Amino acid sequence: MAKHNELGKLGEDLAVKHLIGLGYQILNRNWIYQKKELDVVALKDDFLVVVEVKSRSTDYFEHPADAITLSKIKLLVKATQAYVDLKEIKQEVRFDVVSVIKKGEKYVIEHIEDAFIAPVD
């Protein structure tokens, strides 16, 4: 496995551990719809929470959360709508971002709740 794939897997594992510690109930990991993957789908406080996980070995050039562009958000929303429809979800949806950044031998986790709203086309 390539180093960036290993970091991505580790980042997702750390993000899930973080979310569980905050009381999130994990429903799915790596749920795929067409060309988009929902990293983590969870329940928390009567919300369906879709969590985008971004892992980086450094934040020197760009903070991981800044890598979530409008086009990526649109793909996330489309995949989330498919998930909601398929699973017949009734809860309100919220989008969170969890950034995992390697700092020396440690990993720093930053969690942004309600990070963005779905754009209206």
Secondary structure, DSSP 4 states (H G I P E B T S, - for coil): --HHHHHHHHHHHHHHHHHHHTT-EEEEEEEEETTEEEEEEEEETTEEEEEEEEEES--SS--GGGG--HHHHHHHHHHHHHHHHHHT--SEEEEEEEEEEEETTEEEEEEEEEEE-PPP-
